[in-house]
């Protein structure tokens, strides 16, 4: 690798809005990162994921496409 062209890769302290803190490595110039969502509070990782069904759109889609017409053969 060429020398002098790569950014410095140093340890940084990451703080989430939920209060979780951990250390990782980054090319960020400051020593601390503040994030909004981490693996401790993200709904996908915690298992509390919700599906937003406004006006029953998912049910309408399922009703519309659950009836399958017989396939036409040529």
ChimeraX attribute file (.defattr): number of C-alpha atoms within 10 A of each C-alpha:
attribute: neighborCount
match mode: 1-to-1
recipient: residues
	/A:1	5
	/A:2	5
	/A:3	5
	/A:4	7
	/A:5	7
	/A:6	9
	/A:7	10
	/A:8	12
	/A:9	11
	/A:10	13
	/A:11	15
	/A:12	18
	/A:13	15
	/A:14	18
	/A:15	18
	/A:16	17
	/A:17	12
	/A:18	13
	/A:19	11
	/A:20	14
	/A:21	13
	/A:22	9
	/A:23	12
	/A:24	11
	/A:25	13
	/A:26	17
	/A:27	13
	/A:28	14
	/A:29	12
	/A:30	11
	/A:31	13
	/A:32	15
	/A:33	16
	/A:34	11
	/A:35	12
	/A:36	11
	/A:37	14
	/A:38	17
	/A:39	11
	/A:40	13
	/A:41	17
	/A:42	14
	/A:43	13
	/A:44	11
	/A:45	11
	/A:46	10
	/A:47	9
	/A:48	10
	/A:49	10
	/A:50	8
	/A:51	7
	/A:52	9
	/A:53	9
	/A:54	7
	/A:55	8
	/A:56	9
	/A:57	11
	/A:58	13
	/A:59	10
	/A:60	11
	/A:61	10
	/A:62	10
	/A:63	10
	/A:64	10
	/A:65	9
	/A:66	9
	/A:67	8
	/A:68	7
	/A:69	7
	/A:70	6
	/A:71	6
	/A:72	5
	/A:73	4
	/A:74	3
